[in-house]
Amino acid sequence: MIEFEIKDMSCGHCVGSITKAITALDPGAKVLAELPTHRVRVESGVPRAQLEHALRDAGYPPTPVL
């Protein structure tokens, strides 16, 4: 499970855009977004760096949570 903090995620539309960016890379990815904490958890075989790049390209720069 890969976890990111996305400070710009503030509404359901944001969650949809983030989910779309991730599933474009991995259609089988599981995405769990928590708006109150601005956290997104991703279960995917795609490397973290590729997910980060896709999120930045979608306009949602992530901060990795270790």
N, C-alpha and C positions, 0 to 999 in steps of 0.2 A: 504494500500500500504506500503510495506517494502522497504526501500532504503539502499543500501550499496555503499561504495566506495571501489573499487578493484584496487589498484595501479598497479598490475601486468597485468591488462587487456590492451593490446596494439594493437590488430589486430582482424580481423574477425574470425580467428581460435579460439582466446580466447573467443570471444562472443559465438561461437558455443559450446565450451566446457562448459562454464558457463550455457548456456541455457539447455544443455543436463543434467547437474548435477541437475538442479532445476526441470526439467520436469520428471526426473527419480523418484523424490519424489512425484510430483503432475503433472500428465500429462495435467491437465487443467490449469496449472499456466500460467499467462501472464508475459512475461519477456521483459523489455525494457532496452537495454544497450546503453549508450552514451559514445563512445570511447574518445572524446575530454576531458570529465570531469571525466572519469573513474568511472562513476556512473551506478549502475544497480538498476532498480525498479522492484519489484516483487509483483504481485497480486496473492495471494495464501492463502489457508486455513491452510497451514503447519506453525507451529510456527517458529518464527525467529531463535531460537537456532538450530533447525533442518536444516534450510536453511544454516546457517553459517557453521555448521558441514559438510554439503555436499559440500559447496564451498571450504572449507579447504582441504577436501579429494581429490577434483579435482585439487588442486594445486593453488587455487586462494583465499588466505586468505582475508576475507572481514573486513572492518571497518564499523560498523553501523553508519548511518546518522540519527540523530534524528530531 
